[in-house]
Amino acid sequence: MNFDYSKLRGKIREKFSTQDNFAKKMGMGRVSLSQRLNNILEFTQKEIFMACELLDIALIDMPEYFFCLESSETRTNTADKSEKGSNYSDF
């Protein structure tokens, strides 16, 4: 099961400018964060709560950022972009 973290990526850019800045505040490496945002690794409960705190996400809004299932359209768009060499770890 894959999750769509596009809204979370936007919030990270809004609050921290880069994933690297956010990863540092989370106490993890840039690669570790990228793996979570790309559905390679899962966020832990502790990481989800910490991210919500850092990003000013109300707990009631948490599902919109962390539990939105990736649609077949999202997977298709992601596959199309990755075939063209897009690097999602830069978001």
C-alpha atoms as a printed R data frame, in Angstrom:
   type eleno elety resid chain resno      x      y       z
1  ATOM     1    CA   MET     A     1  0.000  0.000   0.000
2  ATOM     2    CA   ASN     A     2  1.456  3.330  -1.067
3  ATOM     3    CA   PHE     A     3  0.597  6.723   0.320
4  ATOM     4    CA   ASP     A     4  0.467 10.034  -1.526
5  ATOM     5    CA   TYR     A     5  2.685 12.468   0.365
6  ATOM     6    CA   SER     A     6  2.325 15.366  -2.097
7  ATOM     7    CA   LYS     A     7  0.439 17.513   0.423
8  ATOM     8    CA   LEU     A     8  3.092 16.748   3.051
9  ATOM     9    CA   ARG     A     9  5.859 17.676   0.597
10 ATOM    10    CA   GLY     A    10  4.139 21.011  -0.017
11 ATOM    11    CA   LYS     A    11  3.873 21.710   3.711
12 ATOM    12    CA   ILE     A    12  7.567 20.860   4.154
13 ATOM    13    CA   ARG     A    13  8.498 23.340   1.394
14 ATOM    14    CA   GLU     A    14  6.201 25.967   2.899
15 ATOM    15    CA   LYS     A    15  7.650 25.707   6.416
16 ATOM    16    CA   PHE     A    16 11.279 24.600   5.871
17 ATOM    17    CA   SER     A    17 12.097 25.422   2.218
18 ATOM    18    CA   THR     A    18 13.865 22.093   1.672
19 ATOM    19    CA   GLN     A    19 13.516 18.464   2.688
20 ATOM    20    CA   ASP     A    20 17.063 18.628   4.007
21 ATOM    21    CA   ASN     A    21 16.166 21.397   6.497
22 ATOM    22    CA   PHE     A    22 13.096 19.459   7.622
23 ATOM    23    CA   ALA     A    23 15.034 16.183   7.936
24 ATOM    24    CA   LYS     A    24 17.569 17.877  10.216
25 ATOM    25    CA   LYS     A    25 14.789 19.178  12.482
26 ATOM    26    CA   MET     A    26 13.310 15.674  12.550
27 ATOM    27    CA   GLY     A    27 16.685 14.254  13.606
28 ATOM    28    CA   MET     A    28 17.066 12.110  10.499
29 ATOM    29    CA   GLY     A    29 19.097 12.189   7.348
30 ATOM    30    CA   ARG     A    30 17.891 13.549   4.016
31 ATOM    31    CA   VAL     A    31 17.982 10.052   2.503
32 ATOM    32    CA   SER     A    32 15.904  8.595   5.352
33 ATOM    33    CA   LEU     A    33 13.238 11.247   4.839
34 ATOM    34    CA   SER     A    34 13.295 10.732   1.078
35 ATOM    35    CA   GLN     A    35 12.806  6.980   1.559
36 ATOM    36    CA   ARG     A    36  9.709  7.651   3.654
37 ATOM    37    CA   LEU     A    37  8.261 10.175   1.203
38 ATOM    38    CA   ASN     A    38  8.843  7.711  -1.643
39 ATOM    39    CA   ASN     A    39  7.146  4.796   0.162
40 ATOM    40    CA   ILE     A    40 10.361  2.804   0.553
41 ATOM    41    CA   LEU     A    41 10.225  3.008   4.363
42 ATOM    42    CA   GLU     A    42  7.259  3.792   6.596
43 ATOM    43    CA   PHE     A    43  6.974  6.720   8.992
44 ATOM    44    CA   THR     A    44  6.882  5.657  12.642
45 ATOM    45    CA   GLN     A    45  4.152  6.947  14.921
46 ATOM    46    CA   LYS     A    46  6.715  9.068  16.734
47 ATOM    47    CA   GLU     A    47  7.924 10.592  13.438
48 ATOM    48    CA   ILE     A    48  4.358 11.380  12.362
49 ATOM    49    CA   PHE     A    49  3.589 13.192  15.610
50 ATOM    50    CA   MET     A    50  6.902 15.060  15.528
51 ATOM    51    CA   ALA     A    51  6.328 16.109  11.910
52 ATOM    52    CA   CYS     A    52  2.845 17.374  12.769
53 ATOM    53    CA   GLU     A    53  4.287 19.448  15.577
54 ATOM    54    CA   LEU     A    54  7.094 20.900  13.433
55 ATOM    55    CA   LEU     A    55  4.789 21.617  10.500
56 ATOM    56    CA   ASP     A    56  1.907 22.995  12.588
57 ATOM    57    CA   ILE     A    57 -0.452 20.283  11.365
58 ATOM    58    CA   ALA     A    58 -3.445 19.819  13.646
59 ATOM    59    CA   LEU     A    59 -3.895 16.211  14.719
60 ATOM    60    CA   ILE     A    60 -7.359 16.181  13.173
61 ATOM    61    CA   ASP     A    61 -5.707 17.000   9.804
62 ATOM    62    CA   MET     A    62 -3.012 14.310  10.144
63 ATOM    63    CA   PRO     A    63 -4.758 11.801   7.814
64 ATOM    64    CA   GLU     A    64 -4.701 14.319   4.937
65 ATOM    65    CA   TYR     A    65 -0.896 14.426   5.129
66 ATOM    66    CA   PHE     A    66  0.062 10.887   6.164
67 ATOM    67    CA   PHE     A    67 -2.734  8.482   5.234
68 ATOM    68    CA   CYS     A    68 -3.926  9.585   1.810
69 ATOM    69    CA   LEU     A    69 -3.751  6.542  -0.446
70 ATOM    70    CA   GLU     A    70 -1.928  6.936  -3.710
71 ATOM    71    CA   SER     A    71 -4.369  6.700  -6.619
72 ATOM    72    CA   SER     A    72 -3.669  4.868  -9.855
73 ATOM    73    CA   GLU     A    73 -3.513  8.305 -11.537
74 ATOM    74    CA   THR     A    74 -0.827  9.450  -9.064
75 ATOM    75    CA   ARG     A    75  1.186  6.274  -9.714
76 ATOM    76    CA   THR     A    76  0.898  6.808 -13.478
77 ATOM    77    CA   ASN     A    77  2.033 10.446 -13.254
78 ATOM    78    CA   THR     A    78  4.924  9.460 -10.969
79 ATOM    79    CA   ALA     A    79  6.002  6.680 -13.343
80 ATOM    80    CA   ASP     A    80  5.830  9.036 -16.330
81 ATOM    81    CA   LYS     A    81  7.992 11.624 -14.581
82 ATOM    82    CA   SER     A    82 10.526  9.088 -13.309
83 ATOM    83    CA   GLU     A    83 10.941  7.741 -16.837
84 ATOM    84    CA   LYS     A    84 11.899 11.266 -17.870
85 ATOM    85    CA   GLY     A    85 14.555 11.402 -15.156
86 ATOM    86    CA   SER     A    86 12.717 13.506 -12.570
87 ATOM    87    CA   ASN     A    87 14.333 13.331  -9.162
88 ATOM    88    CA   TYR     A    88 11.650 13.346  -6.478
89 ATOM    89    CA   SER     A    89 14.192 13.482  -3.656
90 ATOM    90    CA   ASP     A    90 14.739 17.152  -4.584
91 ATOM    91    CA   PHE     A    91 11.186 18.111  -3.577
